[in-house]
């Protein structure tokens, strides 16, 4: 069966995961984390992709991003991936692939999953046992939203502004959101949808989404053909 193209539509938030090949480390020193963040910032601006949240783990990274154009997100990931591999291979005196094939991604329903996805991303180091609290990890977007630092890579989504009327209120609300954690159902849904490439949202959202693309947005029922509507 032919591999489906990625589901990418402008104006919608996308959750992205890129892993190291065979789960190998993709960072060896502090400069590596800084280099990848710099590349993400450079190409997000160039290809008009707003990055709302991120976390860089030892062998993979997550992004939550909204592209403004149909090709912006693939162009960003391709450019960052190629530049970073050249940098990393030169720095480590190695050759060959670094990534586990294509990045994984899904398109999510904003009002239902965006804040949960942000918390899911910023809690990665806690779930992995790397740190006790999200605030202890330097390579994520948590510090920006909790008011611990200003991160030029981050473009807050409009939904974040609804967390409070002042910066302090928004920071406190986001910190509380992360402290509360992501419920297991949402966590499982975010992981599965991203790895499989299916849209994540309520039935009405998914149905509306299907009208906007010829690419199938959800797994079809067994034995039933998929009817794809054109714009």
SERO-4910 file (N, C-alpha, C, O; in steps of 0.05 Angstrom, whole numbers):
BEGIN
 pado doro    nc1    nc2    nc3   cac1   cac2   cac3    cc1    cc2    cc3    oc1    oc2    oc3
  Unk    A     17    -24      0      0      0      0     18     25      0     37     27     15
  Unk    A     11     45    -17     26     69    -19     24     85      7      3     85     20
  Unk    A     46     97     14     47    113     38     32    139     34     36    153     14
  Unk    A     14    146     53     -1    171     51     17    195     54     36    194     70
  Unk    A     11    217     40     26    241     45     19    251     73     -2    244     84
  Unk    A     36    268     84     30    279    110      5    297    109     -1    310     89
  Unk    A     -9    297    131    -32    315    134    -22    342    144    -15    345    167
  Unk    A    -21    361    126    -12    388    133    -30    409    121    -33    410     96
  Unk    A    -41    426    137    -59    447    127    -51    473    141    -47    474    165
  Unk    A    -50    495    126    -43    521    138    -65    530    157    -89    525    153
  Unk    A    -56    544    178    -75    556    197    -84    537    220    -99    546    238
  Unk    A    -75    512    219    -82    493    241    -57    485    256    -35    483    245
  Unk    A    -60    481    283    -37    472    298    -30    443    293    -48    427    290
  Unk    A     -4    437    291      5    410    286     24    401    308     41    417    317
  Unk    A     22    377    317     40    365    336     60    348    320     52    331    305
  Unk    A     85    353    325    106    339    309    126    325    328    133    335    349
  Unk    A    134    301    320    155    286    334    176    278    314    170    266    293
  Unk    A    202    283    321    224    274    304    243    258    323    252    269    343
  Unk    A    248    233    316    265    216    333    292    210    320    295    211    296
  Unk    A    311    204    338    337    195    328    334    166    318    318    151    327
  Unk    A    351    160    298    351    133    286    357    112    308    377    114    322
  Unk    A    340     91    309    343     71    330    344     83    358    356     72    376
  Unk    A    330    105    361    328    120    386    356    128    397    360    131    421
  Unk    A    375    132    379    401    141    387    400    170    396    382    185    388
  Unk    A    420    179    411    422    206    420    425    225    397    441    220    379
  Unk    A    411    248    398    415    268    377    428    293    388    432    312    373
  Unk    A    434    293    414    448    314    427    471    303    443    467    283    457
  Unk    A    495    315    442    518    305    457    528    326    476    543    320    495
  Unk    A    521    351    472    531    373    489    512    397    487    494    397    470
  Unk    A    516    416    505    498    439    507    496    453    480    474    462    472
  Unk    A    518    456    466    519    470    440    500    458    420    489    471    403
  Unk    A    495    431    422    478    418    403    449    427    407    435    432    388
  Unk    A    440    428    432    413    438    437    409    467    427    389    473    415
  Unk    A    430    483    433    428    511    424    428    514    394    415    531    383
  Unk    A    443    496    381    444    497    351    417    490    339    407    503    321
  Unk    A    404    469    350    378    461    339    357    483    344    341    489    326
  Unk    A    358    495    367    339    517    372    344    540    354    324    553    344
  Unk    A    369    546    348    375    568    330    365    562    302    355    580    288
  Unk    A    368    537    293    359    530    266    328    531    265    317    540    245
  Unk    A    315    521    286    286    523    286    276    552    284    257    558    270
  Unk    A    290    570    299    282    598    298    287    610    271    270    624    260
  Unk    A    309    604    259    316    614    232    296    606    211    285    622    196
  Unk    A    290    580    210    273    570    189    243    574    195    226    574    176
  Unk    A    236    576    220    208    582    226    201    610    216    179    614    206
  Unk    A    219    628    218    215    655    208    214    655    177    197    667    165
  Unk    A    233    640    165    235    639    136    211    627    123    201    637    103
  Unk    A    201    605    135    178    591    123    151    597    135    132    583    130
  Unk    A    150    617    152    125    627    164    110    605    180     87    598    175
  Unk    A    125    594    199    114    574    217    115    585    245    137    591    255
  Unk    A     93    587    259     92    596    287     96    572    305     80    554    305
  Unk    A    118    572    321    123    551    340    112    559    367    121    578    379
  Unk    A     93    543    376     79    550    401     92    536    426     92    547    447
  Unk    A    103    512    422    115    497    444    135    477    432    134    469    409
  Unk    A    154    470    449    174    450    441    187    437    465    186    448    487
  Unk    A    199    414    461    217    402    480    238    387    465    232    372    446
  Unk    A    263    390    473    285    375    461    294    354    482    305    361    503
  Unk    A    289    329    476    298    307    493    324    295    482    333    302    460
  Unk    A    336    276    496    362    266    488    362    253    461    381    254    446
  Unk    A    339    239    454    339    224    429    315    231    411    309    217    392
  Unk    A    300    252    418    278    261    400    270    289    408    278    299    429
  Unk    A    253    301    392    242    327    400    213    329    390    205    316    371
  Unk    A    198    346    404    170    352    398    167    381    391    181    398    402
  Unk    A    148    387    373    141    415    367    110    416    366     97    397    360
  Unk    A    100    439    373     72    446    368     73    472    352     82    492    361
  Unk    A     64    470    327     68    492    308     45    496    289     31    477    282
  Unk    A     41    521    281     20    527    261     33    540    237     44    562    238
  Unk    A     33    526    214     43    537    189     24    557    177     -1    553    179
  Unk    A     34    578    164     17    597    150     13    590    121     -5    601    107
  Unk    A     29    571    111     27    563     83     26    533     82     32    519    101
  Unk    A     17    522     59     14    493     56     41    478     57     42    456     66
  Unk    A     62    491     48     89    478     47    107    486     70    129    476     72
  Unk    A     98    505     87    117    516    107    128    496    126    152    496    132
  Unk    A    110    478    137    120    459    157    139    438    145    160    434    157
  Unk    A    132    426    123    152    407    111    178    420    104    199    409    107
  Unk    A    177    445     94    201    459     87    218    465    112    243    462    111
  Unk    A    205    473    134    219    477    159    233    452    168    257    453    175
  Unk    A    218    430    169    230    405    180    252    395    162    272    384    172
  Unk    A    249    397    136    270    388    118    295    405    121    317    394    123
  Unk    A    292    431    122    316    448    124    330    445    151    354    443    152
  Unk    A    315    444    173    327    440    199    340    413    201    362    411    211
  Unk    A    326    393    191    337    366    192    364    363    178    383    352    189
  Unk    A    365    374    154    390    371    138    413    387    150    435    377    153
  Unk    A    407    412    158    428    429    170    438    417    196    462    417    201
  Unk    A    420    407    213    428    397    239    445    371    235    464    368    250
  Unk    A    438    354    217    453    329    213    482    336    204    501    324    214
  Unk    A    484    355    186    511    363    177    527    374    201    551    367    205
  Unk    A    514    391    217    528    402    240    536    380    260    559    379    269
  Unk    A    517    362    267    522    342    287    543    322    277    561    315    293
  Unk    A    542    314    252    562    295    242    590    307    242    609    294    249
  Unk    A    592    333    235    618    346    236    628    348    264    652    343    270
  Unk    A    610    356    283    619    359    311    627    333    324    645    333    340
  Unk    A    614    311    316    619    285    329    637    267    312    642    244    320
  Unk    A    647    278    290    665    263    272    652    236    264    664    215    265
  Unk    A    627    238    256    612    215    248    600    219    221    602    241    210
  Unk    A    588    199    209    574    201    183    549    184    184    545    168    202
  Unk    A    532    188    164    508    172    162    484    186    173    484    210    181
  Unk    A    462    171    174    436    182    182    435    188    212    449    176    228
  Unk    A    418    206    219    414    213    247    385    209    255    378    201    277
  Unk    A    367    214    236    338    213    241    326    186    235    336    171    218
  Unk    A    304    180    249    289    156    245    268    161    222    244    163    227
  Unk    A    278    163    198    260    167    175    245    194    177    256    213    187
  Unk    A    221    194    166    205    218    165    195    226    193    191    209    210
  Unk    A    193    252    198    181    261    223    152    252    224    139    249    203
  Unk    A    141    249    248    113    242    252     98    268    259    108    285    273
  Unk    A     73    269    250     57    293    256     28    288    254     18    269    241
  Unk    A     13    305    268    -17    305    266    -27    333    269    -14    351    280
  Unk    A    -51    337    259    -65    362    260    -85    360    283   -100    341    284
  Unk    A    -86    380    301   -103    377    324   -125    399    325   -121    421    315
  Unk    A   -147    393    338   -169    412    343   -160    431    364   -154    423    387
  Unk    A   -160    456    358   -149    476    376   -162    478    403   -149    475    424
  Unk    A   -188    482    403   -202    487    429   -202    462    447   -204    465    471
  Unk    A   -199    438    436   -200    415    453   -172    405    461   -168    394    483
  Unk    A   -152    408    443   -126    395    448   -102    413    450    -81    404    458
  Unk    A   -104    439    442    -80    455    441    -66    458    468    -42    453    470
  Unk    A    -80    467    488    -68    471    514    -58    444    526    -38    443    539
  Unk    A    -74    423    521    -66    396    531    -40    388    517    -23    376    530
  Unk    A    -38    394    491    -14    386    477     10    402    487     32    391    489
  Unk    A      7    427    493     29    443    504     38    431    530     62    428    534
  Unk    A     20    424    548     27    412    573     40    385    569     60    378    582
  Unk    A     29    370    551     40    343    544     70    346    535     87    330    543
  Unk    A     75    366    519    103    371    509    121    379    532    142    368    536
  Unk    A    112    399    548    129    409    570    133    389    592    152    392    608
  Unk    A    115    369    594    118    349    615    135    325    607    139    306    622
  Unk    A    144    324    582    160    302    573    184    295    591    187    272    598
  Unk    A    200    315    599    223    309    616    214    297    643    229    281    655
  Unk    A    191    306    653    181    295    679    172    266    675    179    249    692
  Unk    A    157    260    654    149    233    649    172    214    645    171    191    653
  Unk    A    194    225    633    217    208    628    235    205    652    254    190    651
  Unk    A    229    219    674    245    217    698    271    233    697    288    228    714
  Unk    A    273    251    678    297    267    675    298    289    697    319    295    708
  Unk    A    275    300    703    272    321    723    247    316    740    230    300    732
  Unk    A    246    329    763    222    326    780    200    345    772    177    338    773
  Unk    A    208    369    764    188    389    755    195    400    728    219    401    721
  Unk    A    175    408    713    180    419    686    198    443    687    214    448    668
  Unk    A    197    459    708    214    483    711    243    476    713    260    494    709
  Unk    A    250    451    719    278    444    722    292    437    696    316    433    695
  Unk    A    276    436    674    287    427    648    292    452    630    273    467    626
  Unk    A    316    456    621    322    481    606    314    480    576    312    501    564
  Unk    A    309    456    565    306    454    536    276    450    528    270    432    513
  Unk    A    259    466    539    230    464    532    218    492    533    231    511    541
  Unk    A    194    494    524    180    520    523    168    527    550    157    549    554
  Unk    A    169    510    570    156    515    596    166    541    609    150    557    618
  Unk    A    192    545    608    203    569    621    192    595    610    188    614    625
  Unk    A    186    595    584    175    619    572    146    624    583    140    646    591
  Unk    A    130    603    583    102    607    591     99    610    621     79    622    630
  Unk    A    118    601    636    116    604    665    130    629    675    131    635    699
  Unk    A    140    645    656    152    671    663    180    669    674    190    688    687
  Unk    A    194    647    669    221    643    679    242    655    660    264    662    669
  Unk    A    235    658    635    253    670    615    237    677    590    213    670    588
  Unk    A    249    692    573    237    700    547    250    684    525    274    684    522
  Unk    A    234    669    510    244    652    489    236    663    462    213    663    455
  Unk    A    256    672    446    249    685    420    237    665    400    225    673    380
  Unk    A    241    639    404    230    619    386    200    617    388    186    609    369
  Unk    A    189    624    411    160    619    417    142    641    406    147    665    410
  Unk    A    121    632    393     99    650    385     74    639    399     63    618    391
  Unk    A     65    652    420     41    641    435     17    640    417     11    659    402
  Unk    A      2    619    419    -24    617    405    -44    635    418    -42    640    442
  Unk    A    -64    644    403    -84    662    414    -98    650    438   -107    665    456
  Unk    A   -100    624    439   -114    611    462   -100    616    488   -112    616    510
  Unk    A    -74    620    487    -58    624    511    -66    651    524    -66    653    549
  Unk    A    -73    671    508    -80    697    518   -106    696    535   -111    713    551
  Unk    A   -121    675    530   -146    672    545   -142    661    573   -162    658    588
  Unk    A   -118    653    579   -112    642    606   -113    663    628   -116    656    651
  Unk    A   -111    689    620   -111    710    641   -109    737    628   -101    739    605
  Unk    A   -116    758    643   -116    785    633    -89    799    635    -85    820    622
  Unk    A    -71    787    650    -44    799    654    -23    777    649    -29    753    651
  Unk    A      2    785    643     23    765    640     25    747    664     29    723    662
  Unk    A     24    759    688     27    744    713      4    723    715      9    700    722
  Unk    A    -20    731    709    -43    713    711    -40    690    690    -46    667    697
  Unk    A    -31    696    666    -27    675    646     -5    656    654     -8    632    651
  Unk    A     16    667    665     39    650    674     30    631    697     37    608    697
  Unk    A     15    642    716      6    626    738    -14    604    729    -13    582    738
  Unk    A    -31    612    710    -51    593    700    -38    570    684    -46    547    687
  Unk    A    -17    577    669     -4    556    653     12    538    672     12    514    668
  Unk    A     25    549    692     40    533    711     21    513    725     28    490    730
  Unk    A     -2    523    732    -22    506    745    -32    484    726    -36    461    734
  Unk    A    -35    491    701    -44    472    681    -24    449    678    -32    426    678
  Unk    A      1    456    677     22    436    674     24    419    700     28    395    699
  Unk    A     22    433    723     24    419    748      1    398    751      5    377    763
  Unk    A    -22    404    740    -45    386    741    -41    362    723    -53    341    727
  Unk    A    -24    365    703    -18    342    685    -39    339    663    -59    353    662
  Unk    A    -33    320    645    -51    314    623    -64    287    629    -51    268    637
  Unk    A    -91    287    626   -104    262    633    -96    239    614    -90    245    591
  Unk    A    -95    214    623    -85    192    607    -99    189    581    -86    180    561
  Unk    A   -125    195    579   -139    192    554   -128    211    533   -123    204    510
  Unk    A   -125    237    541   -114    256    522    -85    250    515    -77    253    492
  Unk    A    -70    242    535    -42    235    530    -39    213    509    -23    214    491
  Unk    A    -55    192    512    -55    169    494    -64    178    466    -53    169    446
  Unk    A    -85    195    465    -95    204    439    -75    221    425    -71    218    400
  Unk    A    -61    239    439    -40    256    426    -17    239    415     -8    244    393
  Unk    A     -9    219    430     13    202    421      5    186    397     19    185    377
  Unk    A    -18    172    399    -27    154    377    -32    170    351    -24    161    330
  Unk    A    -46    192    353    -53    208    329    -28    218    315    -26    217    291
  Unk    A     -8    227    331     16    237    319     32    215    305     42    219    283
  Unk    A     35    193    318     51    171    306     37    159    281     51    149    263
  Unk    A     11    160    281     -4    148    258    -11    168    237    -18    160    214
  Unk    A    -10    194    243    -15    214    223    -44    220    218    -51    231    197
  Unk    A    -62    213    236    -91    219    233    -98    244    249    -86    250    270
  Unk    A   -117    260    239   -126    284    252   -138    277    280   -150    256    283
  Unk    A   -134    296    299   -143    291    326   -164    312    333   -158    336    335
  Unk    A   -189    303    337   -210    322    345   -237    308    345   -239    284    340
  Unk    A   -257    323    351   -284    313    352   -294    307    323   -282    316    304
  Unk    A   -315    291    321   -325    281    295   -331    304    276   -325    303    253
  Unk    A   -344    325    287   -351    348    270   -326    362    259   -326    370    236
  Unk    A   -306    365    276   -281    377    267   -268    361    246   -259    372    225
  Unk    A   -266    335    250   -253    317    230   -268    317    204   -256    318    182
  Unk    A   -295    317    205   -311    318    181   -306    344    165   -304    343    141
  Unk    A   -305    366    179   -300    392    166   -273    392    154   -268    403    132
  Unk    A   -254    381    168   -226    380    158   -224    364    132   -210    372    114
  Unk    A   -239    343    130   -238    326    106   -247    341     82   -238    335     59
  Unk    A   -264    361     85   -273    377     63   -251    395     52   -253    406     29
  Unk    A   -230    399     68   -209    418     60   -185    405     48   -166    419     40
  Unk    A   -185    379     46   -162    365     35   -170    339     22   -189    326     30
  Unk    A   -155    331      1   -160    305    -12   -146    283      3   -152    259     -3
  Unk    A   -129    289     21   -115    269     36   -134    259     58   -147    275     72
  Unk    A   -136    232     62   -153    221     83   -143    231    110   -119    231    115
  Unk    A   -162    239    127   -154    251    153   -158    232    176   -149    238    198
  Unk    A   -173    210    172   -176    190    193   -177    163    181   -182    159    157
  Unk    A   -171    143    197   -171    115    188   -199    107    180   -219    112    195
  Unk    A   -202     95    156   -228     88    147   -238     62    160   -222     46    169
  Unk    A   -264     59    162   -275     35    173   -270     11    155   -270     14    130
  Unk    A   -265    -12    166   -258    -36    150   -280    -42    130   -304    -42    137
  Unk    A   -273    -46    106   -292    -54     85   -308    -32     73   -325    -37     56
  Unk    A   -303     -7     82   -318     15     70   -299     34     56   -279     43     68
  Unk    A   -305     41     31   -288     60     17   -290     88     29   -310     95     41
  Unk    A   -269    103     26   -269    130     36   -277    149     14   -267    149     -8
  Unk    A   -297    166     21   -306    186      2   -291    212      8   -294    224     30
  Unk    A   -275    222    -11   -259    246     -7   -272    269    -22   -275    267    -47
  Unk    A   -279    290     -9   -291    312    -22   -270    333    -29   -251    338    -14
  Unk    A   -274    345    -52   -257    367    -60   -267    393    -50   -291    396    -43
  Unk    A   -250    413    -51   -258    440    -43   -280    450    -61   -290    472    -58
***
